[in-house]
Amino acid sequence: MTILAVDAAGKGLSVAVAAEGRILANAALNVGLTHSQRLLPLLESLLKAADLPLAELNALAVVSGPGSFTGLRIGVATAKGLAWALQKPLLAVSTLEAAAYNALPGYVDENILACPVLDARRNEVYTALYAGRPTAAGWTRPEQLWPPQAVSPADLAVKLAATLAEGQRVVLTGDAAELIYADMWAALGARVILAPPERRCFNASACALLAEEQFKADPGQASLPAEVSAFYLRASEAERNRLARLAAEKEQADSHA
């Protein structure tokens, strides 16, 4: 089974092809949020370099959120368009799960947890907490310990301090990991680890492997392209502004009634 995966959810952009549990090809850029200009050329060059015609793909996968509103829309729309045109199934993979799966193989200690942190702006990060288990073939699929949520770095430090058991450590990964690492270290000390740069930004390979595992375990998890949508933990700034304006207009109208 051959799967093409797309990750445009954050500052880094990546695409990858996986087959039978191994990565056949991957490509990545970390040059800012210009995904609308970079994604299709990156896909084309990857498939050309791998000598892989689109028709030979069995399925597509996309990192579906949370993450950058613009990046998610670009990644999901591109994956849906390709899947629709090729008449192939499309699988959605959580940004946070893919980030955890990407970070954990750098360690061999079962007491390591993964905490992906994505920049949510407004002094918050999108996060969750995952556990995994190393095996001879690599890490198992991450087990979610916390549901996806948006929290401040200070609140995250408190939650981690209350969650980590004796001897456990947590690896920070994701595009906000470096931004909040100093705060996490001040609160948790050596119990917090910063994932290396190559494991913090590019999740298409993890997305492809997770999607393949999902599909093999339950082919029904694959969706028609029209059924896949981006996962947002909160409304965009434009939507929040619109709702605030509508509320203000209603309040004004009520006061004149």
Secondary structure, DSSP 8 states (H G I E B T S, - for coil): -EEEEEE-SSSSEEEEEEETTEEEEEEEE-SSS-HHHHHHHHHHHHHHHTT--GGG--EEEEE--SS-HHHHHHHHHHHHHHHHHHT--EEEE-HHHHHHHHHGGG---TTEEEEEEEEEETTEEEEEEEE--EETTEE---EEEEEEEEE-HHHHHHHHHHH--TT-EEEEESTTHHHHHHHHHHHHGGGEEE--GGGTS--HHHHHHHHHHHHHH-GGG-B-GGG-----SS--HHHHHHHHHHHHHHHHHHHT-
